[in-house]
Amino acid sequence: MTDELQGMKLIITIIDRDKGEKVEEILSKCGVYYQLIMLGEGTAEQEILHLLGLSSLEKDVVLSFVEEDNVEEALNQLQGKLELNKQGKGIACVVDLDCIGGSKALQILLGREC
């Protein structure tokens, strides 16, 4: 495992549908070079949604590959601009990455090669 890889994290952001591009825009200004938006759909019943303060089952799930040094700033920007600290606005979490298959894949995720 390389030192560069040890510093890679994955930020997973779940937000209302059609706001994934806003997440990408915010994080690209924080040095995040590779992001993927997927469509998500929950399975909770309306009663549960109401109890949790959620409005819709349709969400965007954004996977963002971030260097460790940029994680804190990225999360602060997301929270500030998308109000993730408020109920029903979305959620973001960070996952450590232990391995990536191939040096070319790593270079792409770090934004050093197209």
C-alpha positions, 0 to 999 in steps of 0.5 A: 500500500502506498502513502498516497493511498493511505490518505484517500477517503470516500465521502458518501453524501445522500441528499434530495434528488437533483441536488447531487450536482450542487454537492459536486460543485461544492466539493470540486472547489475543495480539491475533489477530482473524482465524483459519481452521482447515483440515483437512490430510492428509499423504501420507508413508508410515509409514516416513517418519513414523517417521523424522521422529518424526511420529505421524499424517498428519491435521493441522490447518492454522491460518492466523492474520492478525497485526499485526507488533507481535504476531508475536513474542509469538504465536510465543512463546506457541505454542512455550511452550503447545504445545511446538512446539520438541519433535519431532513437536509441530507447526510454525509459520512466518510469511509477509509479506503484501504486499497484501489486496484491499480496505480492508474486508477489511483492517479485518476482518483487523485486528479493527476491523470485523465 
